[in-house]
Amino acid sequence: TQLLEQSPQFLSIQEGENLTVYCNSSSVFSSLQWYRQEPGEGPVLLVTVVTGGEVKKLKRLTFQFGDARKDSSLHITAAQPGDTGLYLCAGRLTSNTGKLIFGQGTTLQVKP
Amino acid sequence: DAGVIQSPRHEVTEMGQEVTLRCKPISGHDYLFWYRQTMMRGLELLIYFNNNVPIDDSGMPEDRFSAKMPNASFSTLKIQPSEPRDSAVYFCASSLIGYSTFTDTQYFGPGTRLTVL
């Protein structure tokens, strides 16, 4: 059983569509991060959220941390083929640990 | 500045052989992490070090796996003997963790794709 459940696992959409990826847990996290991974490469950090209810925007990407710090979402507006990749959420259960727990990931394909 | 360097990028070996994966973290980083990624299990933390000292090895699957960090610029992950189920992509990551909150960035290497036949 995954501590962090991501949904959907796979998403294939057309360029210009909007999408939302969810990351859910029954546990409370001190902080949560989103990474993107492209084929043949390691994950790259997109954003870190630390406060319940926090919303951060990165161009067309909007990240939200749930009020109870148990869940997060990533919303992409007007998706482009360059957004294609594996999106991973990762959380820390406590603030004094270096350990990150990763979700299974959401594979996004954006077709031109 | 160079990122995290891993070698080899690809390794194909036969069951029972010893495999050694290498990692050079980003200079100045005080944490080093070893992960394994498979389709079935996703990205799993195997072990991590702080200032060359192993902190948490609870993710190491069994005694066949061992990791060392003899100095701040080098770490190895060894599998002996290797088995087909060890086939995966192994990532090394490093970070510089602040003292106020753990909101650091982990910088991942390109990974080593291991195939055990």
Interface residues (C-beta under 8 A of the other chain):
Chain A: Q2 S30 S31 G40 E41 G42 P43 V44 L45 T48 V50 L88 R92 S95 N96 T97 G98 K99 L100 I101 F102 G103 Q104 G105
Chain B: V4 Y31 F33 G42 L43 E44 L45 Y48 N50 I55 D56 F91 A93 S95 I97 T101 F102 T103 D104 T105 Q106 F108 G109 P110 G111
